[in-house]
């Protein structure tokens, strides 16, 4: 029995510049971190007692004998890609899917990691990220960027650069105290709205314009600014919050599906209560809002957002990992 534990990611700056059609020509970069909320993929060989050879359990249950009959596209294509047969797969997560935290990509990375482990093979972080990108963007033909798969695989607080040759992952060097201070100044709330990221990306792509390209270039430049704030101990960390507000305003102009009237209202409510800046995580349309809030304003912002679910979190450094259990050990857990 194999269980993989894969973190979700929180993207702060540069989202949109990780789209391949953009960074192959313009270069791109994102600043993001993984945090202590995870998805778990449990895989084992299925005994041959049943009248089906594949059993899948996620938001629904599938039992089939032919891989081609699997309805979940990522599982179907991943099993074909790695020649997986006669398995039972179970998916669980700490947070809901389609919520702007790269959940589908964390699942893809964790699933591939589990498949390799079940085969007794080792796959390094880059291999898992590359194959998850290929799985989602090529085999499943889903619109979106590359940052989610990379973040889930590598883990930690990183700057990810994109160019015509691909990508590179550069850990952000920040003191533990400053990193903890940033973590303590961030509040996350669940809007209750979920959506498919690929649908939002397609809608925003349809509304592409010259103005969008200009905005993306400005958003790209903010990655440098934000990284400088984090790594220079002489800079006021509150600048990070103001930069979040700037990038969110730019992001909203990159597509009509990024924000909604309800989300705009929630954002303004938090800002009036004392937040210095914030953004909707992910492609847009719903999911989680994160705000930079000075400690003395925490209670006021939480009160202003009391009809939303507050989600405490901590940054974490590890990417996807494998947990090996024998069936007996698993039963004890």
PABA-650074 format. One record per residue: x, y, z of N, C-alpha, C, O in turn; chain. Coordinates in steps of 0.1 Angstrom, whole numbers. Layout:
% residues N
ROVO   n_X   n_Y   n_Z  ca_X  ca_Y  ca_Z   c_X   c_Y   c_Z   o_X   o_Y   o_Z ch
ROVO     X     Y     Z     X     Y     Z     X     Y     Z     X     Y     Z  A
...
***
This chain:
% residues 333
ROVO   n_X   n_Y   n_Z  ca_X  ca_Y  ca_Z   c_X   c_Y   c_Z   o_X   o_Y   o_Z ch
ROVO     8   -12     0     0     0     0     9    12     0    18    13     8  A
ROVO     6    22    -9    13    34   -10     4    46    -7    -7    47   -12  A
ROVO     8    55     2     1    68     4    11    79     1    22    80     6  A
ROVO     6    89    -7    14   101   -10     7   113    -3    -5   113    -3  A
ROVO    15   122     2    10   134     8    16   146     1    28   148     0  A
ROVO     7   154    -6    11   164   -15     5   178   -11    -7   178    -9  A
ROVO    13   188    -9     8   201    -4     1   209   -14     3   207   -26  A
ROVO    -8   218   -10   -14   228   -19    -5   240   -19     3   242   -10  A
ROVO    -7   249   -29     1   260   -30    -7   273   -29   -19   274   -32  A
ROVO     0   284   -25    -5   297   -24     4   306   -33    15   308   -30  A
ROVO    -2   311   -44     5   319   -53     3   334   -50    -8   339   -50  A
ROVO    14   341   -48    13   356   -45    15   365   -57     7   374   -59  A
ROVO    25   363   -65    28   372   -76    32   364   -89    37   353   -88  A
ROVO    28   370  -100    32   365  -113    23   355  -120    26   351  -131  A
ROVO    12   352  -113     2   343  -119    -3   348  -133    -6   359  -134  A
ROVO    -3   339  -142    -6   342  -156     6   343  -165     5   340  -177  A
ROVO    18   347  -159    30   347  -167    36   332  -168    46   330  -175  A
ROVO    29   323  -161    34   309  -162    26   301  -173    28   289  -174  A
ROVO    18   308  -181    12   302  -192    22   300  -203    29   309  -207  A
ROVO    23   288  -209    33   285  -219    33   294  -231    43   299  -236  A
ROVO    21   297  -236    20   306  -247    25   320  -244    29   328  -254  A
ROVO    25   324  -231    31   337  -228    46   336  -225    53   344  -231  A
ROVO    51   327  -217    65   328  -213    74   323  -223    86   326  -223  A
ROVO    70   316  -233    79   312  -244    83   324  -252    94   324  -258  A
ROVO    75   334  -252    79   347  -259    83   358  -250    92   366  -254  A
ROVO    78   359  -238    80   370  -229    88   368  -217    92   377  -210  A
ROVO    90   355  -213    95   351  -200    85   354  -189    76   363  -191  A
ROVO    85   346  -179    76   348  -168    82   344  -155    93   338  -154  A
ROVO    76   347  -144    80   343  -130    69   343  -121    60   351  -122  A
ROVO    69   334  -111    59   335  -100    66   334   -87    77   328   -86  A
ROVO    59   339   -77    64   338   -63    53   331   -55    42   336   -54  A
ROVO    56   319   -50    46   311   -43    52   303   -32    64   302   -31  A
ROVO    43   298   -24    47   289   -13    37   277   -12    25   278   -16  A
ROVO    41   266    -7    32   256    -3    29   257    12    37   264    19  A
ROVO    18   252    17    14   253    31     8   240    36     7   231    29  A
ROVO     5   240    49     2   228    56   -12   223    54   -19   219    64  A
ROVO   -17   223    42   -29   216    38   -26   207    26   -19   211    17  A
ROVO   -31   195    26   -26   185    17   -37   176    10   -49   176    14  A
ROVO   -33   170    -1   -42   159    -6   -34   146    -4   -22   146    -5  A
ROVO   -42   135    -3   -36   122     0   -41   113   -11   -53   112   -14  A
ROVO   -32   105   -17   -35    95   -27   -31    82   -22   -19    80   -19  A
ROVO   -40    73   -20   -38    59   -15   -39    50   -27   -50    49   -33  A
ROVO   -28    42   -30   -29    33   -41   -24    19   -37   -14    18   -29  A
ROVO   -31     9   -41   -26    -5   -38   -31   -14   -50   -40   -10   -57  A
ROVO   -25   -25   -51   -29   -35   -61   -43   -41   -57   -44   -44   -45  A
ROVO   -52   -42   -66   -65   -47   -63   -65   -62   -64   -62   -68   -75  A
ROVO   -69   -70   -54   -70   -84   -55   -79   -88   -66   -89   -81   -69  A
ROVO   -77  -100   -72   -84  -104   -83   -97  -112   -80  -102  -121   -87  A
ROVO  -104  -108   -69  -116  -115   -65  -128  -108   -71  -139  -114   -71  A
ROVO  -127   -97   -76  -139   -89   -80  -141   -90   -95  -133   -95  -103  A
ROVO  -154   -86   -99  -157   -86  -113  -153   -73  -120  -158   -70  -131  A
ROVO  -144   -65  -114  -138   -53  -120  -123   -53  -116  -120   -60  -106  A
ROVO  -115   -47  -123  -101   -47  -121   -95   -33  -116   -83   -32  -112  A
ROVO  -104   -23  -117   -99   -10  -112  -110    -4  -104  -122    -4  -107  A
ROVO  -106     1   -92  -116     8   -83  -110    22   -79   -99    23   -74  A
ROVO  -118    32   -82  -114    46   -79  -124    52   -70  -136    51   -71  A
ROVO  -119    59   -60  -127    67   -51  -122    81   -49  -111    83   -43  A
ROVO  -130    90   -54  -127   105   -52  -140   111   -49  -146   107   -39  A
ROVO  -145   121   -56  -158   126   -53  -169   117   -57  -181   118   -53  A
ROVO  -165   107   -65  -175    96   -69  -167    83   -69  -155    83   -67  A
ROVO  -174    72   -71  -167    59   -71  -168    53   -85  -179    53   -91  A
ROVO  -158    48   -90  -158    41  -103  -152    27  -101  -142    25   -95  A
ROVO  -159    18  -108  -154     4  -108  -155    -1  -123  -166    -2  -128  A
ROVO  -143    -3  -129  -143    -7  -143  -133   -18  -145  -125   -22  -137  A
ROVO  -134   -24  -157  -124   -34  -161  -115   -29  -172  -105   -35  -175  A
ROVO  -119   -19  -179  -112   -13  -190  -107     1  -187  -116     9  -183  A
ROVO   -95     4  -188   -90    17  -185   -97    28  -193   -99    39  -188  A
ROVO  -100    25  -205  -107    35  -214  -121    39  -208  -127    49  -213  A
ROVO  -126    31  -199  -140    34  -194  -139    43  -182  -149    47  -176  A
ROVO  -127    46  -177  -125    55  -166  -130    69  -170  -126    75  -180  A
ROVO  -139    75  -162  -144    88  -165  -135   100  -161  -134   110  -167  A
ROVO  -127    98  -150  -118   108  -145  -106   109  -155   -98   100  -156  A
ROVO  -105   120  -163   -95   121  -173   -80   120  -168   -72   113  -175  A
ROVO   -77   126  -157   -63   126  -152   -59   112  -148   -48   107  -151  A
ROVO   -68   105  -141   -65    91  -137   -64    82  -149   -55    74  -150  A
ROVO   -73    83  -158   -73    75  -170   -60    77  -178   -53    67  -181  A
ROVO   -56    89  -181   -44    92  -189   -32    88  -181   -22    84  -187  A
ROVO   -31    90  -168   -20    87  -160   -17    72  -160    -6    67  -161  A
ROVO   -28    64  -158   -27    50  -158   -22    45  -172   -14    35  -172  A
ROVO   -27    51  -183   -22    47  -196    -7    50  -197     1    42  -202  A
ROVO    -4    62  -193    10    67  -194    20    58  -187    31    56  -192  A
ROVO    16    54  -175    26    46  -167    22    31  -167    28    23  -159  A
ROVO    13    27  -176     9    13  -177     5     7  -164    10    -4  -160  A
ROVO    -4    14  -157    -9     9  -144   -21     0  -146   -30     3  -154  A
ROVO   -22   -11  -139   -33   -21  -140   -37   -26  -127   -29   -27  -118  A
ROVO   -49   -30  -126   -54   -37  -114   -51   -30  -101   -43   -35   -92  A
ROVO   -56   -18  -100   -53   -10   -88   -66    -5   -81   -77    -4   -87  A
ROVO   -64    -1   -68   -75     6   -61   -69    19   -57   -58    20   -51  A
ROVO   -75    30   -61   -70    44   -58   -80    51   -50   -92    52   -54  A
ROVO   -76    58   -39   -85    66   -31   -79    80   -30   -67    81   -27  A
ROVO   -87    90   -31   -82   104   -30   -90   111   -19  -102   110   -17  A
ROVO   -82   118   -10   -88   126     1   -80   139     1   -69   140    -3  A
ROVO   -86   150     7   -80   163     7   -84   171    19   -95   169    24  A
ROVO   -76   180    24   -79   188    35   -88   200    31   -95   205    40  A
ROVO   -88   204    19   -95   215    14  -103   211     1   -99   202    -6  A
ROVO  -113   218    -3  -121   215   -14  -114   217   -27  -105   225   -29  A
ROVO  -118   209   -37  -113   210   -51  -118   223   -57  -128   229   -53  A
ROVO  -112   227   -68  -116   238   -76  -117   251   -68  -126   259   -69  A
ROVO  -107   253   -59  -107   265   -50   -96   274   -52   -94   283   -43  A
ROVO   -88   273   -62   -77   282   -65   -64   279   -58   -55   287   -57  A
ROVO   -62   267   -53   -50   263   -45   -42   253   -53   -33   246   -47  A
ROVO   -45   251   -66   -37   241   -74   -41   227   -70   -32   218   -71  A
ROVO   -53   225   -66   -57   211   -60   -56   200   -71   -51   189   -68  A
ROVO   -60   203   -83   -59   193   -94   -45   189   -97   -42   177   -99  A
ROVO   -36   199   -97   -22   196   -99   -15   189   -88    -7   180   -90  A
ROVO   -19   192   -76   -14   185   -64   -18   170   -65   -10   161   -62  A
ROVO   -31   168   -69   -35   154   -71   -27   147   -82   -23   136   -80  A
ROVO   -25   154   -93   -18   148  -104    -4   144  -100     1   133  -103  A
ROVO     3   153   -93    17   150   -88    17   139   -78    25   130   -79  A
ROVO     7   139   -68     7   129   -58     3   115   -64     8   105   -60  A
ROVO    -6   115   -74    -9   103   -81     3    97   -88     5    85   -87  A
ROVO    10   105   -96    21   100  -103    32    95   -93    38    84   -96  A
ROVO    34   102   -83    43    98   -72    40    84   -67    48    75   -64  A
ROVO    27    82   -64    22    70   -59    23    58   -69    27    47   -65  A
ROVO    20    61   -82    22    51   -92    36    46   -93    39    34   -94  A
ROVO    46    55   -93    60    52   -94    64    43   -82    71    33   -83  A
ROVO    59    48   -70    63    40   -58    57    26   -58    64    17   -54  A
ROVO    45    25   -63    39    11   -64    46     2   -73    47   -10   -71  A
ROVO    53     8   -83    61     1   -92    75    -2   -87    83    -9   -93  A
ROVO    78     4   -75    91     3   -70   102    11   -76   114     8   -76  A
ROVO    97    22   -82   106    31   -89   107    45   -82    97    49   -76  A
ROVO   118    52   -84   119    65   -78   118    76   -89   124    74  -100  A
ROVO   110    86   -86   109    97   -96   112   110   -88   106   113   -78  A
ROVO   122   117   -93   126   130   -86   116   141   -88   107   139   -96  A
ROVO   118   152   -81   108   163   -81   106   168   -95    95   171   -99  A
ROVO   117   170  -103   115   176  -116   108   166  -126    99   170  -134  A
ROVO   111   153  -124   104   144  -133    89   144  -130    80   143  -139  A
ROVO    85   144  -117    71   145  -113    64   157  -118    53   157  -123  A
ROVO    71   169  -117    65   181  -121    64   181  -137    53   185  -142  A
ROVO    74   177  -144    73   176  -158    62   167  -163    55   171  -172  A
ROVO    61   156  -157    51   146  -162    37   150  -158    27   148  -165  A
ROVO    35   157  -146    22   163  -143    18   174  -152     6   175  -156  A
ROVO    27   182  -156    24   192  -166    20   186  -179    10   190  -185  A
ROVO    27   176  -184    24   169  -196    10   162  -195     2   162  -204  A
ROVO     8   156  -183    -5   149  -181   -17   159  -182   -27   156  -190  A
ROVO   -16   170  -175   -27   179  -175   -29   188  -187   -40   190  -192  A
ROVO   -17   193  -192   -18   203  -203   -19   196  -217   -24   202  -226  A
ROVO   -13   184  -218   -12   178  -231   -22   166  -232   -31   167  -240  A
ROVO   -20   156  -224   -29   145  -225   -44   148  -221   -53   143  -228  A
ROVO   -46   156  -211   -60   160  -207   -64   173  -214   -76   177  -213  A
ROVO   -55   180  -221   -58   192  -228   -65   202  -220   -75   209  -224  A
ROVO   -61   204  -207   -66   214  -198   -59   227  -199   -46   227  -199  A
ROVO   -66   238  -200   -59   251  -200   -53   255  -187   -59   251  -176  A
ROVO   -42   262  -187   -36   266  -174   -21   267  -175   -15   264  -186  A
ROVO   -15   272  -165    -1   274  -165     7   262  -159     1   251  -158  A
ROVO    20   264  -156    28   254  -151    31   254  -136    37   245  -131  A
ROVO    28   266  -130    33   268  -116    28   258  -106    35   254   -97  A
ROVO    15   253  -108     9   245   -97    16   231   -96    19   227   -85  A
ROVO    19   225  -108    26   212  -107    40   213  -101    44   204   -94  A
ROVO    47   224  -105    60   226  -100    60   228   -85    68   222   -77  A
ROVO    51   237   -80    50   240   -66    47   227   -58    53   225   -47  A
ROVO    37   219   -63    33   207   -55    45   197   -55    46   190   -44  A
ROVO    52   196   -65    63   187   -65    75   191   -57    81   183   -49  A
ROVO    79   204   -58    91   208   -52    89   213   -37    97   210   -28  A
ROVO    77   219   -35    74   224   -22    82   236   -17    93   239   -24  A
ROVO    78   243    -7    86   254    -1    82   267    -7    73   268   -15  A
ROVO    89   278    -3    87   291    -7    97   294   -18   109   295   -16  A
ROVO    92   296   -31   101   296   -42    97   308   -52    86   313   -52  A
ROVO   107   312   -59   106   319   -71   108   309   -83   118   303   -83  A
ROVO    98   309   -92    99   299  -103   100   308  -116    90   315  -119  A
ROVO   111   307  -123   113   315  -135   109   306  -147   112   294  -147  A
ROVO   103   312  -157    99   305  -169   105   312  -181   105   325  -182  A
ROVO   110   305  -191   115   311  -203   114   300  -214   108   290  -213  A
ROVO   120   304  -226   118   295  -238   124   281  -236   121   272  -243  A
ROVO   133   280  -226   140   267  -223   132   259  -213   135   247  -210  A
ROVO   122   265  -206   114   257  -196   113   265  -183   108   276  -183  A
ROVO   118   260  -172   117   267  -159   128   263  -150   135   253  -152  A
ROVO   130   271  -140   139   269  -129   133   273  -116   125   282  -115  A
ROVO   136   265  -105   130   267   -92   141   273   -83   151   266   -81  A
ROVO   139   285   -78   149   292   -69   142   294   -55   134   303   -54  A
ROVO   147   287   -45   141   289   -32   144   304   -27   155   309   -30  A
ROVO   134   310   -21   136   324   -16   143   323    -3   138   317     7  A
ROVO   154   330    -2   162   330    10   157   341    19   160   352    17  A
ROVO   151   336    30   144   346    39   146   340    53   145   328    55  A
ROVO   149   349    63   152   344    76   139   338    82   128   342    79  A
ROVO   141   328    91   130   321    97   120   331   104   108   330   104  A
ROVO   126   341   111   118   351   118   110   359   109    98   361   111  A
ROVO   116   363    98   108   372    88    98   363    81    87   368    78  A
ROVO   101   351    78    91   342    72    79   340    81    68   340    76  A
ROVO    82   338    94    71   336   104    63   348   105    51   347   107  A
ROVO    69   360   104    62   372   105    52   374    93    41   378    95  A
ROVO    57   370    81    49   371    69    37   362    71    26   365    68  A
ROVO    40   349    75    29   340    77    19   345    87     7   343    85  A
ROVO    23   351    98    14   356   108     6   368   103    -4   371   109  A
ROVO    11   375    93     4   386    88    -6   383    76   -12   392    70  A
ROVO    -7   370    73   -16   366    62   -29   359    68   -28   350    76  A
ROVO   -40   363    63   -53   357    67   -60   352    55   -60   358    45  A
ROVO   -65   339    55   -71   333    44   -85   330    47   -89   324    58  A
ROVO   -94   332    37  -109   330    39  -114   322    27  -109   325    15  A
ROVO  -123   313    29  -130   306    18  -142   313    14  -151   315    22  A
ROVO  -143   317     1  -155   324    -4  -167   315    -5  -178   320    -5  A
ROVO  -165   302    -6  -176   293    -8  -179   290   -23  -187   282   -26  A
ROVO  -173   298   -32  -175   296   -46  -163   287   -51  -152   290   -48  A
ROVO  -167   277   -59  -157   269   -65  -159   269   -80  -170   271   -85  A
ROVO  -148   266   -88  -149   266  -102  -138   258  -108  -128   256  -101  A
ROVO  -139   254  -121  -128   247  -127  -119   258  -133  -122   266  -141  A
ROVO  -106   257  -128   -96   266  -133   -94   267  -148   -93   277  -154  A
ROVO   -95   255  -154   -94   255  -169  -105   262  -176  -102   269  -186  A
ROVO  -117   262  -170  -128   270  -176  -125   285  -175  -128   292  -184  A
ROVO  -120   289  -163  -117   303  -161  -106   307  -171  -106   318  -177  A
ROVO   -96   299  -172   -85   302  -181   -89   304  -195   -85   313  -203  A
ROVO   -98   295  -200  -104   296  -213  -111   308  -215  -110   315  -226  A
ROVO  -120   312  -205  -127   324  -206  -118   337  -207  -121   346  -215  A
ROVO  -108   337  -199   -99   348  -199   -90   349  -212   -87   359  -216  A
ROVO   -87   337  -217   -79   336  -229   -87   342  -241   -82   349  -250  A
ROVO  -101   340  -240  -109   345  -251  -110   360  -251  -113   366  -261  A
ROVO  -107   366  -239  -108   380  -238   -94   387  -238   -92   398  -234  A
ROVO   -84   379  -244   -71   384  -244   -70   397  -253   -77   399  -262  A
ROVO   -60   406  -249   -59   418  -256   -45   423  -254   -37   418  -246  A
ROVO   -42   434  -261   -29   441  -259   -27   446  -245   -16   445  -239  A
ROVO   -38   451  -239   -38   456  -225   -35   444  -215   -28   447  -206  A
ROVO   -39   432  -218   -36   421  -210   -21   418  -210   -15   416  -199  A
ROVO   -15   419  -221     0   417  -222     7   427  -214    17   424  -207  A
ROVO     3   439  -214     9   450  -207     8   448  -192    17   449  -184  A
ROVO    -4   443  -188    -7   440  -174     2   429  -169     7   429  -158  A
ROVO     3   418  -177    11   407  -173    26   411  -172    33   405  -163  A
ROVO    31   419  -180    45   424  -178    47   432  -166    57   430  -159  A
ROVO    37   440  -162    38   447  -149    37   437  -137    44   439  -127  A
ROVO    28   427  -139    27   417  -128    41   409  -127    44   405  -116  A
ROVO    47   407  -138    60   400  -138    70   408  -130    78   403  -123  A
ROVO    70   421  -133    80   430  -126    78   430  -111    87   433  -103  A
ROVO    65   428  -107    62   428   -92    68   416   -85    70   417   -73  A
ROVO    72   406   -92    78   394   -86    92   399   -80    96   395   -69  A
ROVO    99   407   -88   112   412   -84   110   421   -71   117   420   -61  A
ROVO   100   429   -72    97   438   -61    94   431   -48   100   434   -37  A
ROVO    85   421   -49    81   414   -37    92   405   -32    94   404   -19  A
ROVO   100   399   -40   111   391   -36   121   400   -28   127   396   -18  A
ROVO   123   412   -33   133   421   -27   128   425   -13   136   426    -3  A
ROVO   115   427   -11   109   430     2   112   419    12   115   421    23  A
ROVO   110   407     7   111   395    16   126   393    20   128   390    31  A
ROVO   135   395    11   149   391    13   157   402    19   168   399    25  A
ROVO   153   415    19   160   426    24   154   429    38   143   434    39  A
ROVO   162   426    49   156   427    62   154   442    66   148   445    76  A
ROVO   160   451    58   158   465    61   146   471    55   142   482    58  A
ROVO   139   463    46   126   468    40   115   465    50   115   455    57  A
ROVO   105   474    49    93   472    58    85   460    51    80   461    40  A
ROVO    82   450    59    74   439    54    60   443    49    54   436    41  A
ROVO    55   453    55    42   458    51    41   461    36    30   462    30  A
ROVO    52   464    30    52   467    15    47   455     7    41   457    -3  A
ROVO    49   443    13    44   431     6    29   431     5    23   427    -5  A
ROVO    22   437    15     8   438    15     3   448     4    -6   445    -3  A
ROVO    10   459     3     6   469    -7     8   464   -21     1   467   -30  A
ROVO    19   456   -22    22   450   -36    11   440   -39     7   438   -51  A
ROVO     6   433   -29    -5   423   -32   -18   431   -38   -24   426   -47  A
ROVO   -20   442   -32   -32   450   -37   -29   454   -51   -39   454   -59  A
ROVO   -17   458   -54   -13   463   -68   -15   451   -78   -21   453   -89  A
ROVO   -10   439   -74   -11   428   -84   -25   423   -86   -29   419   -96  A
ROVO   -33   424   -75   -47   420   -76   -55   429   -86   -63   425   -94  A
ROVO   -52   442   -85   -59   452   -94   -54   449  -108   -62   451  -118  A
ROVO   -42   446  -110   -37   443  -124   -43   429  -129   -47   428  -140  A
ROVO   -44   420  -120   -49   406  -123   -64   408  -128   -68   401  -138  A
ROVO   -72   416  -121   -86   417  -125   -88   422  -139   -98   419  -145  A
ROVO   -78   429  -144   -79   434  -158   -74   425  -169   -75   428  -180  A
ROVO   -70   413  -165   -65   403  -175   -76   394  -180   -73   387  -190  A
ROVO   -88   395  -175   -99   387  -180  -112   389  -173  -112   392  -160  A
ROVO  -123   388  -179  -136   391  -173  -140   381  -163  -149   383  -155  A
ROVO  -134   369  -163  -138   358  -154  -129   358  -141  -131   349  -133  A
ROVO  -120   367  -140  -111   367  -128  -119   370  -115  -117   363  -105  A
ROVO  -127   381  -116  -134   384  -104  -149   385  -107  -153   384  -118  A
ROVO  -157   387   -96  -171   389   -97  -175   401   -88  -167   405   -80  A
ROVO  -187   405   -89  -192   416   -80  -192   411   -66  -188   420   -57  A
ROVO  -195   399   -63  -195   394   -49  -181   394   -43  -178   397   -32  A
ROVO  -171   389   -51  -157   389   -47  -152   403   -45  -145   406   -35  A
ROVO  -155   412   -54  -151   426   -52  -156   432   -39  -149   439   -32  A
ROVO  -168   429   -36  -175   434   -24  -167   428   -11  -165   436    -2  A
ROVO  -164   415   -12  -157   409    -1  -143   415     1  -139   418    12  A
ROVO  -136   418   -10  -123   424   -10  -123   438    -3  -115   441     5  A
ROVO  -133   446    -8  -134   459    -3  -137   459    12  -133   468    20  A
ROVO  -145   450    16  -149   449    30  -136   446    39  -135   452    50  A
ROVO  -128   437    34  -115   435    42  -106   447    42  -100   450    52  A
ROVO  -105   454    31   -96   465    30  -101   476    39   -93   483    46  A
ROVO  -114   478    40  -120   489    49  -117   485    64  -116   494    72  A
ROVO  -116   472    66  -114   468    80  -100   469    84   -96   467    96  A
ROVO   -91   471    75   -77   473    78   -66   465    71   -54   466    73  A
ROVO   -71   456    61   -61   449    53   -53   458    45   -59   468    40  A
ROVO   -40   456    43   -32   464    34   -33   460    19   -30   468    10  A
ROVO   -37   448    17   -38   442     4   -41   428     4   -42   422    15  A
ROVO   -44   422    -7   -48   408    -8   -51   404   -22   -49   412   -31  A
ROVO   -55   392   -24   -58   387   -37   -66   374   -37   -67   367   -26  A
ROVO   -73   371   -47   -80   359   -49   -70   349   -54   -62   352   -64  A
ROVO   -69   337   -48   -59   327   -52   -64   320   -64   -75   316   -65  A
ROVO   -54   317   -73   -58   309   -85   -62   317   -97   -60   329   -97  A
ROVO   -68   310  -106   -72   317  -119   -83   327  -117   -83   337  -125  A
ROVO   -91   326  -107  -102   336  -105  -116   329  -104  -117   317  -106  A
ROVO  -126   338  -102  -139   333  -102  -144   327   -89  -156   326   -87  A
ROVO  -135   324   -79  -140   319   -66  -128   313   -59  -116   315   -62  A
ROVO  -131   305   -48  -120   299   -41  -117   307   -28  -126   310   -21  A
ROVO  -104   309   -26   -99   315   -14   -93   329   -16   -87   332   -26  A
ROVO   -96   338    -6   -91   351    -6   -80   351     5   -82   346    16  A
ROVO   -68   357     2   -58   359    12   -55   374    13   -54   381     3  A
ROVO   -53   378    26   -51   392    29   -38   394    37   -36   386    46  A
ROVO   -31   405    35   -20   408    44   -26   418    54   -31   429    50  A
ROVO   -25   414    66   -32   422    77   -22   423    89   -17   413    94  A
ROVO   -19   436    93   -11   438   105   -18   431   117   -30   431   118  A
ROVO   -10   426   127   -16   419   138   -27   426   145   -37   420   149  A
ROVO   -25   439   147   -35   447   155   -49   448   148   -58   452   154  A
ROVO   -49   445   135   -61   446   127   -68   432   124   -78   432   118  A
ROVO   -62   422   129   -67   408   126   -81   407   130   -90   402   123  A
ROVO   -85   410   143   -98   408   147  -108   416   140  -120   412   137  A
ROVO  -105   428   136  -114   437   128  -117   431   114  -128   431   110  A
ROVO  -106   425   108  -108   419    95  -116   406    96  -125   403    88  A
ROVO  -113   398   106  -120   386   108  -135   389   111  -144   381   106  A
ROVO  -138   399   118  -152   403   121  -159   408   108  -170   404   106  A
ROVO  -151   415   100  -157   420    87  -160   408    78  -169   409    69  A
ROVO  -153   397    79  -154   386    70  -161   374    77  -159   362    73  A
ROVO  -168   377    88  -173   366    96  -183   356    90  -185   345    95  A
ROVO  -189   360    78  -197   351    71  -190   342    62  -196   333    56  A
ROVO  -176   343    62  -168   334    54  -160   325    64  -159   328    76  A
ROVO  -155   314    59  -148   305    67  -133   309    68  -127   310    57  A
ROVO  -128   311    80  -114   315    82  -106   302    82  -109   293    89  A
ROVO   -95   302    74   -86   290    74   -72   293    79   -64   299    71  A
ROVO   -69   289    91   -55   291    96   -45   282    88   -49   271    84  A
ROVO   -33   286    86   -23   278    79    -9   282    83    -7   293    88  A
ROVO     0   273    80    14   275    82    22   272    69    19   262    63  A
ROVO    32   280    65    40   276    54    47   263    57    50   260    69  A
ROVO    50   255    46    57   243    48    67   242    37    66   248    26  A
ROVO    78   233    39    89   233    30    89   221    21    96   221    11  A
ROVO    82   210    24    83   198    17    73   197     5    62   203     6  A
ROVO    77   191    -6    69   188   -17    62   175   -15    60   171    -4  A
ROVO    58   169   -26    51   156   -25    60   146   -19    72   146   -21  A
ROVO    54   137   -11    63   127    -4    55   114    -3    42   114    -4  A
ROVO    62   103    -2    56    90    -2    57    85    13    67    86    19  A
ROVO    45    79    17    45    72    30    42    58    28    31    54    22  A
ROVO    51    49    31    49    35    29    43    28    42    47    30    53  A
ROVO    32    21    39    26    14    50    22     0    46    18    -3    34  A
ROVO    24   -10    55    19   -23    52     4   -23    55     0   -14    63  A
ROVO    -4   -32    50   -18   -32    54   -21   -32    69   -30   -26    74  A
ROVO   -12   -40    76   -14   -41    90   -11   -28    97   -18   -24   106  A
ROVO     0   -21    93     3    -8    99    -8     2    96   -11    10   104  A
ROVO   -14     2    84   -24    11    80   -37     9    89   -43    19    93  A
ROVO   -40    -4    92   -51    -7   100   -49    -1   114   -59     4   120  A
ROVO   -37    -1   119   -34     4   132   -36    20   133   -41    25   143  A
ROVO   -33    26   122   -35    41   121   -50    44   121   -53    56   120  A
***
